[in-house]
Amino acid sequence: MPDRPRRQPALPSPSPKGGQGNETTPEASTPDTDVPADGLIVVGRVLAPWGLRGEMKVQVLSSNPARFAKGATLLLKGEPRKVLASRSGQKGQVVLLLEGISTPEDVGAYRQAELLVPVEEAPKLEEDWYYHFELLGLTVVTDEGQTLGTLADILETGANDVYIVRSGEREYLIPAIADVVQSVDLDAKTMTIHVLEGLLE
């Protein structure tokens, strides 16, 4: 799962209850992005080789810059790899040199592979804030007792997240705003919403 934790995501990022999806504490995932059975969250994705000494361009799927700092350890295809060098790339990217990878051909073998960390390393969030992976899969019900379906995906629009709720072929777009999202119960795996006029049409 992304940091924005995923199997997302992630980009694993947290969403406030009924608020916008940009996190205020370090960490995502984005599409940190969705907790998989292996208990790992996605923090980045290998894009392409960079230069001739085994550096790689990585799409950042975490809002925690320490994830990619020199000396950090990331999992790549199940193998722990220490970050030997790290520098900023284009927007949303970082250029990494990982332990045991020394040629462009080495990097090519990992193209589109995910960089992961244990979910236990995700920092605790403030009350009423949630990582996307915690919300995905919740059953969404109205405050009048109607079950709408399962929260299947999350769109990050900038102003606020939009929850995509599916039931069979039916799909609802639920804005993550305080007037709509009433409560989240992770233990019961439910989200309760208030249906504004026209919301489900």
N, C-alpha and C positions, 0 to 999 in steps of 0.2 A: 504494500500500500504506500502511496506517497505520503511525504512529510508535510505537507499534505500527505498524510499517510494514504496509502492506497492498497489495493492491488492494481490510485487514484491516484489519481490521483492523484491527488495528493492533491498535484500539486498538491502532504501532506499538508489546505490551510484551515485554521479553526474558524468557526462561525459563532458569533454571539447568538444567544437565544433571541430570535426575532430581530436580529440586527445585521449589520453588514458583514461580509465574509472576510474582509481583510483582517489579519490577525494583529493584535497589538503586543503580543509577546513573541519572542523569537522562536520560530518554528512554523512549519506548515505541515504544503501539500499539500502542496499543492496538491495539487494537486497535488502533500503531502499527502499523485493518488491516488470501509475498505481495509480493515485489518485482515490480512490473509492468515491462513491457518499456521503459517510458519512464524508469525509474530514479528515480521519485518515491515519496515516502512520505506518507501521509495524517496530518496532525496535528490536523485539526479538520473540523467540518461545519457549514455555515451552517443555522441553525434558523429564524430569523424576524427581522423588523425590531425595533428597540428605540428608542423615541422618534421624534423628527421630523427629526433631522439626519443620518440615514444610518448610525447605529450598528446593529450586528447582534448577535444572540445566537448564540454558537458553541458547539457541543458539543466539548469538549476530548478529543482522541484521542492525547494525548502526555503524558508525565509530566515533560516539560521546560518549566517555566514561561517560560523565556526565549523560547520559540517565539512567544509572543504579546506580548512586551514592546514598548513604544513604540520605533519605529525599526527593528524587525525587518521582513523582507520575506517575504511568503507568496505562493504562486502560487494564483490563483483563475481557473479555467477557462482556464489557460494564460497568464494575464497576471500579471506581478509587481505586487503591491500592498503598499506600505509601511504599517505600522501607525502611524496618527496618534495614536490614543488607545486605552488598554486598561484595563479594570477587571474585577474579579471579579463574576461573576453568581451564579446559583443553583449548587448543588453540581454539579460536573462541567461547568460552563459558564463562559464568559468573554464580556464585552461588548466588541466591537472597533469602531473607526472606521478604515476603510481608505481609502487614497488613491484618489480618483476616484469614490467612492461617497458621495453626499450627501443622498439622500432615501430614505424608506421604500420607494418604488417601485423604486429602484435595488436595494435589498437583496432585494426580492421576486423579482427576476429571477434571484437566485442561491440561492434557497431549496433546501436539501438538497445544494448544491454542496460539493465537498471543498476544503479548504485543504491545500496540499501544499508540501513542501520536497524538495530533492535528497537522495537516499539517502546521498550522501557526507557530509552534515552530521550524520548519526547518530553519536554518540560510540562509540568502541570499548568493548567490554564486557570484563569480567574473563574469565579462562579458564573454560571450561565453562558460560558463560552465552550465550544466543542470543536474538536477536529472533524474534518469532513468524514473520515473513516468511521467515526463514532455514530454519525447520523445515517450514513448509507445503510439501507436494509431495514430501517425502522418502519413500523406500520403507522401510517398517518390516518388519524381519526379526527372528526370534527367535534366541537364541544357540545354537539347535539347527539353524539353517539354514532354517526355514520362513518363506516370504514371506507376510505378512499382508495387505499392501495399501499404500495411499498415505495419508499423513497429510493429511487433507482439511480439518480444522478444529480449533480449539483452544477449549475452554471454560475460562473463568476462574472457579473456584469459591470462591476465597478461601483455602482451605487449600492447595491445589495445583492446577495446571492439569490438565486432562484432554484427552488427545489422541484425536480421533476418526479412526480408521483405517478406510478403506473399500476393499473389493474387490468390484466389481459391486454386488449388492444386500446383501452382507454388511457389517456394521459392528461394529467393536470399540471399546470405550472403555478407553483405556490411561491409568492415572494417572501423572502426571509425578513419580514419586518415585524415590529412589536405588535401592530394592530392585528396581525394574522397568527403568528406563532405564539401560542399560549403557554405551552409547557413541553419539556422533553424529559422522558423517563427512560434512561438508558437500561435500568434493570428490567423494566417491563418491555423494553424495545418498542416504545411508542412515542409519537409526537402528536400533540393535540393542537389543532388550529381552529381559528374562528373564521367562518366563511363570510367575507365581505360580499356585498351585492355584485353579482356578475362574475365573481371569481371562478366559478366552476363551469361557466357557460362556454 
